Structure formats: C-alpha cells, structure tokens
Amino acid sequence: MSSQSKGGMSVMALTMEHRRHQDLAVAVLAGQIDVATSAQLREDLTCLVASGTRHLILDVSAVSLIDSNGLGVLLALHHHLRDHCGSVALTGVNRQIREVLRVTRLITVFPIYGTADVAIHAHHAGHHATAPSHTTHDHDLDGR
C-alpha cells in the first residue's frame, strides 16, 4: 500500500486486485475504503461488473477501515448485482469491519466467509443467492 499527502494529512491508498472464474470474480482489497477512495472503488467495481462479473467475492482482510462512503459503494454494488441475478459476499472481515456491518445491520445483507476458497465453494454449492437471515457464517469466519 502507498500513502499520499493530501493537505498535510496522510491518505492511505486503496488497491484492488482480482481474479476471475467465469462469471465469478474474487477482488482483494487493501487499504482504507473511505471518502478519499470510495469513488475509485466504485469505478473499479463498475468496470469489473461491466466486463461480465455477476457474482463477486470481496476479500477485505487487508482493509483497515471502512466508512459510510465505502458502505454506500458496497450496498450499491449489492443492489445492482441482486437486480441482475448476481451476488456479493465478503471474506476476511476483521472485528472492526464486522462491528460496523453489525451496527448498520448490513451484516444481514452480505454473506460473510472466512476465506475466498470457502466463499467460492459456497457459490458453487448454490449458497450465494441469499444473505444470512441474521448472522454471518460464523463457523467459516476463521477459515474453520
């Protein structure tokens, strides 16, 4: 990750790398998802979806912070993919991000898995279409 100076403040950059598996993509995010990075993330995810991705697994294990702008990007992505018979799942969710998702009740929107491999397996098994009713897949959160 790199940092940029913006008005005397250090801003952590957000990076995204992805790999595709037919209409499924795993995007690995690193950095902070906030007001400074959310527009670029929205653009990157929009390009990924426009290129044929219908099901997206976001690995946030290297994300240190997500603010309301970042949550807005994830929620807009969820709505868009859901409306086009797609899905979004999260992996590598740390305690801070899990608490933000819990407080905002978005934890009921996104299926959460411990690893991308577990999420891919769930996708292929057909468990990607719906979010959990009120909890995450806790048995998968630590990769167990």
N, CA, C and O atoms as a GROMACS GRO file, in nm:
protein
  576
    1MET      N    1   0.083  -0.118   0.000
    1MET     CA    2   0.000   0.000   0.000
    1MET      C    3   0.088   0.124   0.000
    1MET      O    4   0.201   0.120   0.048
    2SER      N    5   0.038   0.228  -0.052
    2SER     CA    6   0.111   0.353  -0.051
    2SER      C    7   0.026   0.459   0.016
    2SER      O    8  -0.095   0.445   0.030
    3SER      N    9   0.092   0.563   0.058
    3SER     CA   10   0.017   0.674   0.116
    3SER      C   11   0.044   0.798   0.033
    3SER      O   12   0.151   0.812  -0.027
    4GLN      N   13  -0.052   0.886   0.030
    4GLN     CA   14  -0.039   1.010  -0.043
    4GLN      C   15  -0.062   1.122   0.056
    4GLN      O   16  -0.138   1.107   0.151
    5SER      N   17   0.002   1.235   0.033
    5SER     CA   18  -0.019   1.350   0.119
    5SER      C   19  -0.128   1.436   0.059
    5SER      O   20  -0.124   1.470  -0.059
    6LYS      N   21  -0.226   1.470   0.141
    6LYS     CA   22  -0.338   1.549   0.095
    6LYS      C   23  -0.364   1.656   0.200
    6LYS      O   24  -0.419   1.626   0.306
    7GLY      N   25  -0.325   1.779   0.171
    7GLY     CA   26  -0.346   1.887   0.266
    7GLY      C   27  -0.274   1.864   0.398
    7GLY      O   28  -0.326   1.901   0.504
    8GLY      N   29  -0.155   1.804   0.394
    8GLY     CA   30  -0.080   1.780   0.516
    8GLY      C   31  -0.120   1.652   0.588
    8GLY      O   32  -0.056   1.614   0.686
    9MET      N   33  -0.225   1.584   0.540
    9MET     CA   34  -0.269   1.459   0.601
    9MET      C   35  -0.223   1.344   0.514
    9MET      O   36  -0.217   1.355   0.392
   10SER      N   37  -0.190   1.234   0.578
   10SER     CA   38  -0.150   1.115   0.503
   10SER      C   39  -0.276   1.034   0.470
   10SER      O   40  -0.354   1.002   0.558
   11VAL      N   41  -0.294   1.003   0.344
   11VAL     CA   42  -0.412   0.929   0.297
   11VAL      C   43  -0.366   0.792   0.248
   11VAL      O   44  -0.280   0.783   0.160
   12MET      N   45  -0.422   0.686   0.304
   12MET     CA   46  -0.387   0.551   0.260
   12MET      C   47  -0.458   0.523   0.128
   12MET      O   48  -0.578   0.546   0.115
   13ALA      N   49  -0.385   0.472   0.033
   13ALA     CA   50  -0.442   0.435  -0.095
   13ALA      C   51  -0.516   0.303  -0.081
   13ALA      O   52  -0.484   0.222   0.007
   14LEU      N   53  -0.611   0.282  -0.165
   14LEU     CA   54  -0.682   0.155  -0.171
   14LEU      C   55  -0.640   0.085  -0.299
   14LEU      O   56  -0.642   0.145  -0.406
   15THR      N   57  -0.604  -0.041  -0.288
   15THR     CA   58  -0.570  -0.117  -0.407
   15THR      C   59  -0.670  -0.231  -0.423
   15THR      O   60  -0.729  -0.279  -0.326
   16MET      N   61  -0.687  -0.273  -0.548
   16MET     CA   62  -0.775  -0.386  -0.577
   16MET      C   63  -0.709  -0.472  -0.682
   16MET      O   64  -0.671  -0.425  -0.789
   17GLU      N   65  -0.697  -0.599  -0.651
   17GLU     CA   66  -0.653  -0.699  -0.748
   17GLU      C   67  -0.766  -0.801  -0.758
   17GLU      O   68  -0.833  -0.830  -0.659
   18HIS      N   69  -0.786  -0.854  -0.876
   18HIS     CA   70  -0.894  -0.953  -0.890
   18HIS      C   71  -0.853  -1.067  -0.980
   18HIS      O   72  -0.762  -1.057  -1.063
   19ARG      N   73  -0.923  -1.177  -0.960
   19ARG     CA   74  -0.910  -1.292  -1.048
   19ARG      C   75  -1.052  -1.340  -1.080
   19ARG      O   76  -1.142  -1.332  -0.997
   20ARG      N   77  -1.067  -1.388  -1.202
   20ARG     CA   78  -1.200  -1.428  -1.250
   20ARG      C   79  -1.211  -1.578  -1.262
   20ARG      O   80  -1.114  -1.648  -1.291
   21HIS      N   81  -1.332  -1.625  -1.239
   21HIS     CA   82  -1.371  -1.765  -1.259
   21HIS      C   83  -1.506  -1.760  -1.329
   21HIS      O   84  -1.609  -1.760  -1.263
   22GLN      N   85  -1.507  -1.755  -1.461
   22GLN     CA   86  -1.629  -1.739  -1.541
   22GLN      C   87  -1.702  -1.612  -1.498
   22GLN      O   88  -1.647  -1.503  -1.512
   23ASP      N   89  -1.826  -1.622  -1.446
   23ASP     CA   90  -1.900  -1.501  -1.407
   23ASP      C   91  -1.879  -1.465  -1.260
   23ASP      O   92  -1.949  -1.380  -1.206
   24LEU      N   93  -1.782  -1.530  -1.196
   24LEU     CA   94  -1.747  -1.505  -1.056
   24LEU      C   95  -1.609  -1.440  -1.052
   24LEU      O   96  -1.518  -1.482  -1.123
   25ALA      N   97  -1.595  -1.337  -0.970
   25ALA     CA   98  -1.464  -1.274  -0.951
   25ALA      C   99  -1.436  -1.261  -0.802
   25ALA      O  100  -1.526  -1.238  -0.722
   26VAL      N  101  -1.309  -1.277  -0.768
   26VAL     CA  102  -1.262  -1.251  -0.633
   26VAL      C  103  -1.178  -1.125  -0.641
   26VAL      O  104  -1.078  -1.121  -0.713
   27ALA      N  105  -1.218  -1.022  -0.567
   27ALA     CA  106  -1.144  -0.896  -0.564
   27ALA      C  107  -1.082  -0.881  -0.426
   27ALA      O  108  -1.151  -0.883  -0.324
   28VAL      N  109  -0.951  -0.867  -0.423
   28VAL     CA  110  -0.878  -0.849  -0.298
   28VAL      C  111  -0.851  -0.700  -0.281
   28VAL      O  112  -0.783  -0.637  -0.361
   29LEU      N  113  -0.907  -0.645  -0.174
   29LEU     CA  114  -0.893  -0.502  -0.145
   29LEU      C  115  -0.791  -0.483  -0.034
   29LEU      O  116  -0.782  -0.565   0.057
   30ALA      N  117  -0.713  -0.375  -0.043
   30ALA     CA  118  -0.615  -0.344   0.062
   30ALA      C  119  -0.609  -0.193   0.081
   30ALA      O  120  -0.601  -0.117  -0.016
   31GLY      N  121  -0.614  -0.150   0.206
   31GLY     CA  122  -0.608  -0.008   0.238
   31GLY      C  123  -0.732   0.036   0.313
   31GLY      O  124  -0.787  -0.040   0.394
   32GLN      N  125  -0.775   0.157   0.287
   32GLN     CA  126  -0.892   0.212   0.352
   32GLN      C  127  -1.000   0.241   0.249
   32GLN      O  128  -0.972   0.292   0.140
   33ILE      N  129  -1.124   0.208   0.285
   33ILE     CA  130  -1.238   0.239   0.198
   33ILE      C  131  -1.310   0.354   0.265
   33ILE      O  132  -1.386   0.336   0.360
   34ASP      N  133  -1.284   0.475   0.214
   34ASP     CA  134  -1.337   0.594   0.279
   34ASP      C  135  -1.369   0.700   0.174
   34ASP      O  136  -1.372   0.672   0.055
   35VAL      N  137  -1.392   0.822   0.221
   35VAL     CA  138  -1.430   0.931   0.131
   35VAL      C  139  -1.323   0.954   0.024
   35VAL      O  140  -1.356   0.994  -0.088
   36ALA      N  141  -1.197   0.931   0.057
   36ALA     CA  142  -1.089   0.955  -0.038
   36ALA      C  143  -1.076   0.845  -0.143
   36ALA      O  144  -1.021   0.870  -0.250
   37THR      N  145  -1.125   0.726  -0.115
   37THR     CA  146  -1.104   0.612  -0.206
   37THR      C  147  -1.232   0.552  -0.263
   37THR      O  148  -1.225   0.471  -0.355
   38SER      N  149  -1.346   0.590  -0.210
   38SER     CA  150  -1.470   0.522  -0.249
   38SER      C  151  -1.509   0.546  -0.395
   38SER      O  152  -1.564   0.457  -0.459
   39ALA      N  153  -1.481   0.664  -0.448
   39ALA     CA  154  -1.517   0.691  -0.589
   39ALA      C  155  -1.436   0.601  -0.682
   39ALA      O  156  -1.491   0.546  -0.777
   40GLN      N  157  -1.307   0.585  -0.654
   40GLN     CA  158  -1.224   0.498  -0.737
   40GLN      C  159  -1.268   0.352  -0.723
   40GLN      O  160  -1.272   0.278  -0.821
   41LEU      N  161  -1.303   0.311  -0.600
   41LEU     CA  162  -1.351   0.174  -0.579
   41LEU      C  163  -1.480   0.152  -0.658
   41LEU      O  164  -1.495   0.048  -0.723
   42ARG      N  165  -1.571   0.247  -0.652
   42ARG     CA  166  -1.697   0.235  -0.728
   42ARG      C  167  -1.668   0.218  -0.876
   42ARG      O  168  -1.729   0.134  -0.943
   43GLU      N  169  -1.575   0.298  -0.929
   43GLU     CA  170  -1.540   0.290  -1.071
   43GLU      C  171  -1.477   0.154  -1.105
   43GLU      O  172  -1.512   0.093  -1.206
   44ASP      N  173  -1.385   0.108  -1.020
   44ASP     CA  174  -1.320  -0.021  -1.044
   44ASP      C  175  -1.420  -0.136  -1.040
   44ASP      O  176  -1.414  -0.226  -1.124
   45LEU      N  177  -1.510  -0.134  -0.943
   45LEU     CA  178  -1.610  -0.241  -0.932
   45LEU      C  179  -1.710  -0.235  -1.047
   45LEU      O  180  -1.754  -0.338  -1.097
   46THR      N  181  -1.745  -0.114  -1.090
   46THR     CA  182  -1.836  -0.097  -1.204
   46THR      C  183  -1.775  -0.157  -1.330
   46THR      O  184  -1.844  -0.223  -1.408
   47CYS      N  185  -1.645  -0.134  -1.350
   47CYS     CA  186  -1.576  -0.192  -1.467
   47CYS      C  187  -1.574  -0.344  -1.459
   47CYS      O  188  -1.592  -0.413  -1.559
   48LEU      N  189  -1.550  -0.396  -1.340
   48LEU     CA  190  -1.547  -0.541  -1.322
   48LEU      C  191  -1.683  -0.603  -1.354
   48LEU      O  192  -1.691  -0.706  -1.420
   49VAL      N  193  -1.789  -0.540  -1.306
   49VAL     CA  194  -1.924  -0.590  -1.332
   49VAL      C  195  -1.960  -0.575  -1.480
   49VAL      O  196  -2.022  -0.663  -1.538
   50ALA      N  197  -1.920  -0.463  -1.540
   50ALA     CA  198  -1.949  -0.440  -1.682
   50ALA      C  199  -1.880  -0.541  -1.772
   50ALA      O  200  -1.924  -0.567  -1.884
   51SER      N  201  -1.770  -0.600  -1.723
   51SER     CA  202  -1.697  -0.698  -1.803
   51SER      C  203  -1.755  -0.839  -1.789
   51SER      O  204  -1.696  -0.935  -1.840
   52GLY      N  205  -1.868  -0.852  -1.720
   52GLY     CA  206  -1.936  -0.980  -1.715
   52GLY      C  207  -1.942  -1.047  -1.579
   52GLY      O  208  -1.996  -1.157  -1.567
   53THR      N  209  -1.888  -0.986  -1.477
   53THR     CA  210  -1.894  -1.044  -1.343
   53THR      C  211  -2.035  -1.029  -1.287
   53THR      O  212  -2.087  -0.918  -1.279
   54ARG      N  213  -2.096  -1.141  -1.249
   54ARG     CA  214  -2.228  -1.137  -1.186
   54ARG      C  215  -2.221  -1.171  -1.038
   54ARG      O  216  -2.308  -1.131  -0.960
   55HIS      N  217  -2.118  -1.244  -1.000
   55HIS     CA  218  -2.102  -1.283  -0.859
   55HIS      C  219  -1.964  -1.237  -0.816
   55HIS      O  220  -1.864  -1.267  -0.881
   56LEU      N  221  -1.960  -1.164  -0.705
   56LEU     CA  222  -1.836  -1.103  -0.661
   56LEU      C  223  -1.807  -1.138  -0.516
   56LEU      O  224  -1.894  -1.127  -0.429
   57ILE      N  225  -1.686  -1.181  -0.492
   57ILE     CA  226  -1.638  -1.207  -0.356
   57ILE      C  227  -1.535  -1.100  -0.327
   57ILE      O  228  -1.434  -1.089  -0.397
   58LEU      N  229  -1.559  -1.021  -0.223
   58LEU     CA  230  -1.466  -0.915  -0.185
   58LEU      C  231  -1.387  -0.962  -0.064
   58LEU      O  232  -1.443  -0.984   0.044
   59ASP      N  233  -1.257  -0.976  -0.081
   59ASP     CA  234  -1.168  -1.013   0.028
   59ASP      C  235  -1.121  -0.883   0.092
   59ASP      O  236  -1.043  -0.808   0.032
   60VAL      N  237  -1.168  -0.856   0.213
   60VAL     CA  238  -1.136  -0.731   0.283
   60VAL      C  239  -1.038  -0.754   0.398
   60VAL      O  240  -1.030  -0.672   0.490
   61SER      N  241  -0.964  -0.865   0.395
   61SER     CA  242  -0.873  -0.897   0.504
   61SER      C  243  -0.762  -0.793   0.521
   61SER      O  244  -0.707  -0.779   0.630
   62ALA      N  245  -0.729  -0.719   0.415
   62ALA     CA  246  -0.626  -0.615   0.425
   62ALA      C  247  -0.686  -0.475   0.426
   62ALA      O  248  -0.615  -0.377   0.402
   63VAL      N  249  -0.816  -0.465   0.453
   63VAL     CA  250  -0.882  -0.334   0.465
   63VAL      C  251  -0.879  -0.294   0.612
   63VAL      O  252  -0.926  -0.367   0.699
   64SER      N  253  -0.823  -0.178   0.639
   64SER     CA  254  -0.808  -0.133   0.778
   64SER      C  255  -0.925  -0.048   0.825
   64SER      O  256  -0.945  -0.033   0.946
   65LEU      N  257  -1.003   0.008   0.732
   65LEU     CA  258  -1.112   0.097   0.770
   65LEU      C  259  -1.216   0.102   0.659
   65LEU      O  260  -1.181   0.097   0.541
   66ILE      N  261  -1.342   0.110   0.698
   66ILE     CA  262  -1.448   0.137   0.601
   66ILE      C  263  -1.541   0.239   0.665
   66ILE      O  264  -1.586   0.220   0.778
   67ASP      N  265  -1.570   0.346   0.592
   67ASP     CA  266  -1.662   0.448   0.644
   67ASP      C  267  -1.794   0.441   0.569
   67ASP      O  268  -1.816   0.349   0.489
   68SER      N  269  -1.881   0.537   0.594
   68SER     CA  270  -2.015   0.535   0.534
   68SER      C  271  -2.009   0.545   0.382
   68SER      O  272  -2.096   0.490   0.314
   69ASN      N  273  -1.909   0.613   0.328
   69ASN     CA  274  -1.894   0.620   0.182
   69ASN      C  275  -1.864   0.482   0.126
   69ASN      O  276  -1.921   0.441   0.024
   70GLY      N  277  -1.775   0.409   0.192
   70GLY     CA  278  -1.743   0.274   0.150
   70GLY      C  279  -1.861   0.180   0.161
   70GLY      O  280  -1.885   0.097   0.073
   71LEU      N  281  -1.936   0.193   0.271
   71LEU     CA  282  -2.056   0.112   0.287
   71LEU      C  283  -2.156   0.140   0.175
   71LEU      O  284  -2.222   0.048   0.126
   72GLY      N  285  -2.166   0.266   0.136
   72GLY     CA  286  -2.256   0.304   0.026
   72GLY      C  287  -2.216   0.237  -0.104
   72GLY      O  288  -2.303   0.194  -0.180
   73VAL      N  289  -2.086   0.228  -0.130
   73VAL     CA  290  -2.038   0.162  -0.251
   73VAL      C  291  -2.076   0.014  -0.247
   73VAL      O  292  -2.126  -0.041  -0.346
   74LEU      N  293  -2.052  -0.052  -0.133
   74LEU     CA  294  -2.083  -0.195  -0.121
   74LEU      C  295  -2.233  -0.219  -0.134
   74LEU      O  296  -2.275  -0.315  -0.199
   75LEU      N  297  -2.314  -0.133  -0.073
   75LEU     CA  298  -2.459  -0.151  -0.080
   75LEU      C  299  -2.511  -0.128  -0.222
   75LEU      O  300  -2.597  -0.202  -0.268
   76ALA      N  301  -2.459  -0.027  -0.291
   76ALA     CA  302  -2.500  -0.002  -0.431
   76ALA      C  303  -2.461  -0.122  -0.518
   76ALA      O  304  -2.538  -0.163  -0.606
   77LEU      N  305  -2.342  -0.177  -0.495
   77LEU     CA  306  -2.298  -0.294  -0.568
   77LEU      C  307  -2.392  -0.412  -0.542
   77LEU      O  308  -2.432  -0.482  -0.635
   78HIS      N  309  -2.425  -0.433  -0.416
   78HIS     CA  310  -2.518  -0.541  -0.379
   78HIS      C  311  -2.651  -0.526  -0.454
   78HIS      O  312  -2.700  -0.622  -0.513
   79HIS      N  313  -2.708  -0.407  -0.450
   79HIS     CA  314  -2.838  -0.384  -0.515
   79HIS      C  315  -2.827  -0.408  -0.666
   79HIS      O  316  -2.915  -0.471  -0.726
   80HIS      N  317  -2.722  -0.357  -0.728
   80HIS     CA  318  -2.707  -0.374  -0.872
   80HIS      C  319  -2.696  -0.521  -0.910
   80HIS      O  320  -2.765  -0.569  -1.000
   81LEU      N  321  -2.609  -0.594  -0.840
   81LEU     CA  322  -2.591  -0.735  -0.874
   81LEU      C  323  -2.716  -0.816  -0.841
   81LEU      O  324  -2.753  -0.906  -0.918
   82ARG      N  325  -2.781  -0.787  -0.731
   82ARG     CA  326  -2.904  -0.859  -0.696
   82ARG      C  327  -3.010  -0.838  -0.804
   82ARG      O  328  -3.080  -0.931  -0.842
   83ASP      N  329  -3.020  -0.714  -0.853
   83ASP     CA  330  -3.119  -0.685  -0.957
   83ASP      C  331  -3.086  -0.754  -1.090
   83ASP      O  332  -3.172  -0.764  -1.177
   84HIS      N  333  -2.962  -0.801  -1.104
   84HIS     CA  334  -2.920  -0.871  -1.226
   84HIS      C  335  -2.884  -1.017  -1.195
   84HIS      O  336  -2.796  -1.076  -1.259
   85CYS      N  337  -2.955  -1.074  -1.096
   85CYS     CA  338  -2.939  -1.214  -1.056
   85CYS      C  339  -2.796  -1.248  -1.014
   85CYS      O  340  -2.747  -1.358  -1.040
   86GLY      N  341  -2.730  -1.154  -0.951
   86GLY     CA  342  -2.594  -1.174  -0.904
   86GLY      C  343  -2.587  -1.166  -0.752
   86GLY      O  344  -2.689  -1.164  -0.684
   87SER      N  345  -2.464  -1.162  -0.701
   87SER     CA  346  -2.446  -1.159  -0.556
   87SER      C  347  -2.310  -1.101  -0.519
   87SER      O  348  -2.218  -1.095  -0.601
   88VAL      N  349  -2.301  -1.057  -0.394
   88VAL     CA  350  -2.176  -1.010  -0.336
   88VAL      C  351  -2.159  -1.080  -0.203
   88VAL      O  352  -2.252  -1.088  -0.123
   89ALA      N  353  -2.040  -1.132  -0.178
   89ALA     CA  354  -2.006  -1.192  -0.049
   89ALA      C  355  -1.876  -1.129  -0.002
   89ALA      O  356  -1.797  -1.081  -0.083
   90LEU      N  357  -1.855  -1.130   0.128
   90LEU     CA  358  -1.733  -1.075   0.187
   90LEU      C  359  -1.651  -1.185   0.252
   90LEU      O  360  -1.706  -1.282   0.305
   91THR      N  361  -1.520  -1.170   0.248
   91THR     CA  362  -1.431  -1.262   0.318
   91THR      C  363  -1.326  -1.180   0.393
   91THR      O  364  -1.302  -1.064   0.361
   92GLY      N  365  -1.266  -1.244   0.494
   92GLY     CA  366  -1.159  -1.178   0.568
   92GLY      C  367  -1.203  -1.059   0.648
   92GLY      O  368  -1.126  -0.965   0.666
   93VAL      N  369  -1.326  -1.060   0.697
   93VAL     CA  370  -1.382  -0.946   0.770
   93VAL      C  371  -1.322  -0.941   0.911
   93VAL      O  372  -1.337  -1.035   0.989
   94ASN      N  373  -1.253  -0.831   0.942
   94ASN     CA  374  -1.194  -0.817   1.076
   94ASN      C  375  -1.299  -0.770   1.176
   94ASN      O  376  -1.412  -0.739   1.138
   95ARG      N  377  -1.263  -0.764   1.302
   95ARG     CA  378  -1.359  -0.727   1.407
   95ARG      C  379  -1.418  -0.589   1.387
   95ARG      O  380  -1.538  -0.568   1.406
   96GLN      N  381  -1.334  -0.492   1.349
   96GLN     CA  382  -1.382  -0.356   1.331
   96GLN      C  383  -1.485  -0.348   1.218
   96GLN      O  384  -1.590  -0.287   1.235
   97ILE      N  385  -1.455  -0.408   1.106
   97ILE     CA  386  -1.549  -0.403   0.994
   97ILE      C  387  -1.675  -0.482   1.027
   97ILE      O  388  -1.785  -0.440   0.992
   98ARG      N  389  -1.659  -0.595   1.094
   98ARG     CA  390  -1.776  -0.674   1.133
   98ARG      C  391  -1.867  -0.591   1.226
   98ARG      O  392  -1.990  -0.597   1.215
   99GLU      N  393  -1.807  -0.515   1.316
   99GLU     CA  394  -1.887  -0.432   1.408
   99GLU      C  395  -1.959  -0.322   1.331
   99GLU      O  396  -2.075  -0.293   1.360
  100VAL      N  397  -1.893  -0.261   1.234
  100VAL     CA  398  -1.959  -0.160   1.150
  100VAL      C  399  -2.076  -0.222   1.076
  100VAL      O  400  -2.184  -0.163   1.068
  101LEU      N  401  -2.056  -0.341   1.020
  101LEU     CA  402  -2.164  -0.410   0.949
  101LEU      C  403  -2.278  -0.446   1.044
  101LEU      O  404  -2.395  -0.439   1.006
  102ARG      N  405  -2.245  -0.485   1.166
  102ARG     CA  406  -2.347  -0.522   1.265
  102ARG      C  407  -2.429  -0.399   1.305
  102ARG      O  408  -2.552  -0.404   1.306
  103VAL      N  409  -2.361  -0.290   1.339
  103VAL     CA  410  -2.430  -0.169   1.384
  103VAL      C  411  -2.521  -0.113   1.275
  103VAL      O  412  -2.630  -0.064   1.305
  104THR      N  413  -2.478  -0.120   1.151
  104THR     CA  414  -2.557  -0.069   1.039
  104THR      C  415  -2.658  -0.171   0.987
  104THR      O  416  -2.735  -0.142   0.895
  105ARG      N  417  -2.657  -0.289   1.046
  105ARG     CA  418  -2.743  -0.400   1.006
  105ARG      C  419  -2.714  -0.453   0.866
  105ARG      O  420  -2.794  -0.529   0.810
  106LEU      N  421  -2.603  -0.413   0.809
  106LEU     CA  422  -2.563  -0.465   0.678
  106LEU      C  423  -2.508  -0.606   0.689
  106LEU      O  424  -2.485  -0.673   0.588
  107ILE      N  425  -2.486  -0.651   0.810
  107ILE     CA  426  -2.439  -0.789   0.831
  107ILE      C  427  -2.543  -0.889   0.784
  107ILE      O  428  -2.511  -1.005   0.755
  108THR      N  429  -2.669  -0.845   0.776
  108THR     CA  430  -2.776  -0.931   0.726
  108THR      C  431  -2.786  -0.928   0.573
  108THR      O  432  -2.859  -1.007   0.514
  109VAL      N  433  -2.713  -0.837   0.511
  109VAL     CA  434  -2.719  -0.820   0.366
  109VAL      C  435  -2.611  -0.903   0.296
  109VAL      O  436  -2.637  -0.964   0.192
  110PHE      N  437  -2.491  -0.904   0.353
  110PHE     CA  438  -2.377  -0.968   0.288
  110PHE      C  439  -2.343  -1.101   0.354
  110PHE      O  440  -2.317  -1.104   0.474
  111PRO      N  441  -2.341  -1.209   0.278
  111PRO     CA  442  -2.286  -1.334   0.333
  111PRO      C  443  -2.138  -1.312   0.362
  111PRO      O  444  -2.067  -1.251   0.282
  112ILE      N  445  -2.092  -1.361   0.476
  112ILE     CA  446  -1.953  -1.342   0.516
  112ILE      C  447  -1.888  -1.479   0.537
  112ILE      O  448  -1.942  -1.565   0.607
  113TYR      N  449  -1.773  -1.496   0.475
  113TYR     CA  450  -1.698  -1.621   0.484
  113TYR      C  451  -1.557  -1.592   0.532
  113TYR      O  452  -1.508  -1.480   0.518
  114GLY      N  453  -1.493  -1.693   0.590
  114GLY     CA  454  -1.358  -1.676   0.642
  114GLY      C  455  -1.254  -1.658   0.532
  114GLY      O  456  -1.161  -1.579   0.547
  115THR      N  457  -1.270  -1.730   0.422
  115THR     CA  458  -1.172  -1.723   0.314
  115THR      C  459  -1.244  -1.718   0.179
  115THR      O  460  -1.362  -1.751   0.168
  116ALA      N  461  -1.170  -1.676   0.078
  116ALA     CA  462  -1.226  -1.675  -0.058
  116ALA      C  463  -1.256  -1.816  -0.105
  116ALA      O  464  -1.356  -1.838  -0.174
  117ASP      N  465  -1.172  -1.913  -0.068
  117ASP     CA  466  -1.196  -2.051  -0.109
  117ASP      C  467  -1.328  -2.104  -0.054
  117ASP      O  468  -1.401  -2.173  -0.124
  118VAL      N  469  -1.358  -2.071   0.072
  118VAL     CA  470  -1.486  -2.114   0.131
  118VAL      C  471  -1.602  -2.046   0.058
  118VAL      O  472  -1.705  -2.109   0.032
  119ALA      N  473  -1.586  -1.917   0.026
  119ALA     CA  474  -1.692  -1.844  -0.046
  119ALA      C  475  -1.712  -1.900  -0.186
  119ALA      O  476  -1.826  -1.912  -0.232
  120ILE      N  477  -1.603  -1.935  -0.253
  120ILE     CA  478  -1.615  -1.994  -0.387
  120ILE      C  479  -1.687  -2.128  -0.379
  120ILE      O  480  -1.774  -2.158  -0.461
  121HIS      N  481  -1.651  -2.208  -0.280
  121HIS     CA  482  -1.717  -2.337  -0.262
  121HIS      C  483  -1.867  -2.317  -0.236
  121HIS      O  484  -1.949  -2.388  -0.294
  122ALA      N  485  -1.902  -2.222  -0.151
  122ALA     CA  486  -2.044  -2.193  -0.124
  122ALA      C  487  -2.115  -2.148  -0.250
  122ALA      O  488  -2.229  -2.185  -0.275
  123HIS      N  489  -2.047  -2.066  -0.330
  123HIS     CA  490  -2.106  -2.020  -0.456
  123HIS      C  491  -2.137  -2.139  -0.547
  123HIS      O  492  -2.247  -2.150  -0.601
  124HIS      N  493  -2.039  -2.227  -0.563
  124HIS     CA  494  -2.059  -2.343  -0.650
  124HIS      C  495  -2.163  -2.439  -0.593
  124HIS      O  496  -2.228  -2.513  -0.668
  125ALA      N  497  -2.179  -2.439  -0.461
  125ALA     CA  498  -2.280  -2.526  -0.398
  125ALA      C  499  -2.418  -2.462  -0.402
  125ALA      O  500  -2.517  -2.524  -0.363
  126GLY      N  501  -2.426  -2.337  -0.451
  126GLY     CA  502  -2.556  -2.272  -0.465
  126GLY      C  503  -2.600  -2.192  -0.345
  126GLY      O  504  -2.719  -2.160  -0.335
  127HIS      N  505  -2.510  -2.159  -0.253
  127HIS     CA  506  -2.548  -2.084  -0.134
  127HIS      C  507  -2.521  -1.936  -0.146
  127HIS      O  508  -2.522  -1.866  -0.044
  128HIS      N  509  -2.497  -1.886  -0.264
  128HIS     CA  510  -2.460  -1.747  -0.284
  128HIS      C  511  -2.579  -1.654  -0.303
  128HIS      O  512  -2.564  -1.532  -0.293
  129ALA      N  513  -2.695  -1.707  -0.330
  129ALA     CA  514  -2.807  -1.624  -0.373
  129ALA      C  515  -2.870  -1.543  -0.260
  129ALA      O  516  -2.927  -1.438  -0.285
  130THR      N  517  -2.860  -1.590  -0.139
  130THR     CA  518  -2.925  -1.518  -0.030
  130THR      C  519  -2.827  -1.490   0.081
  130THR      O  520  -2.736  -1.569   0.108
  131ALA      N  521  -2.848  -1.378   0.147
  131ALA     CA  522  -2.767  -1.343   0.263
  131ALA      C  523  -2.822  -1.418   0.383
  131ALA      O  524  -2.937  -1.460   0.382
  132PRO      N  525  -2.741  -1.434   0.487
  132PRO     CA  526  -2.790  -1.500   0.607
  132PRO      C  527  -2.903  -1.420   0.669
  132PRO      O  528  -2.910  -1.298   0.653
  133SER      N  529  -2.992  -1.488   0.741
  133SER     CA  530  -3.108  -1.420   0.795
  133SER      C  531  -3.073  -1.318   0.902
  133SER      O  532  -3.134  -1.212   0.907
  134HIS      N  533  -2.976  -1.348   0.989
  134HIS     CA  534  -2.940  -1.250   1.091
  134HIS      C  535  -2.797  -1.263   1.141
  134HIS      O  536  -2.753  -1.180   1.220
  135THR      N  537  -2.725  -1.360   1.098
  135THR     CA  538  -2.587  -1.375   1.140
  135THR      C  539  -2.500  -1.410   1.021
  135THR      O  540  -2.550  -1.444   0.914
  136THR      N  541  -2.371  -1.403   1.041
  136THR     CA  542  -2.279  -1.443   0.937
  136THR      C  543  -2.255  -1.592   0.947
  136THR      O  544  -2.305  -1.658   1.038
  137HIS      N  545  -2.181  -1.644   0.856
  137HIS     CA  546  -2.143  -1.784   0.860
  137HIS      C  547  -2.028  -1.797   0.959
  137HIS      O  548  -1.913  -1.816   0.920
  138ASP      N  549  -2.060  -1.785   1.090
  138ASP     CA  550  -1.957  -1.778   1.193
  138ASP      C  551  -1.861  -1.894   1.189
  138ASP      O  552  -1.742  -1.875   1.217
  139HIS      N  553  -1.907  -2.013   1.154
  139HIS     CA  554  -1.816  -2.126   1.150
  139HIS      C  555  -1.712  -2.112   1.041
  139HIS      O  556  -1.611  -2.182   1.042
  140ASP      N  557  -1.735  -2.021   0.946
  140ASP     CA  558  -1.641  -2.001   0.837
  140ASP      C  559  -1.552  -1.879   0.859
  140ASP      O  560  -1.455  -1.860   0.785
  141LEU      N  561  -1.581  -1.796   0.958
  141LEU     CA  562  -1.510  -1.669   0.971
  141LEU      C  563  -1.361  -1.685   0.995
  141LEU      O  564  -1.283  -1.601   0.951
  142ASP      N  565  -1.321  -1.786   1.062
  142ASP     CA  566  -1.180  -1.806   1.088
  142ASP      C  567  -1.119  -1.911   0.996
  142ASP      O  568  -1.010  -1.962   1.023
  143GLY      N  569  -1.190  -1.944   0.889
  143GLY     CA  570  -1.141  -2.042   0.794
  143GLY      C  571  -1.158  -2.185   0.843
  143GLY      O  572  -1.103  -2.278   0.784
  144ARG      N  573  -1.235  -2.202   0.951
  144ARG     CA  574  -1.258  -2.338   1.004
  144ARG      C  575  -1.385  -2.396   0.950
  144ARG      O  576  -1.420  -2.509   0.984
   0.00000   0.00000   0.00000
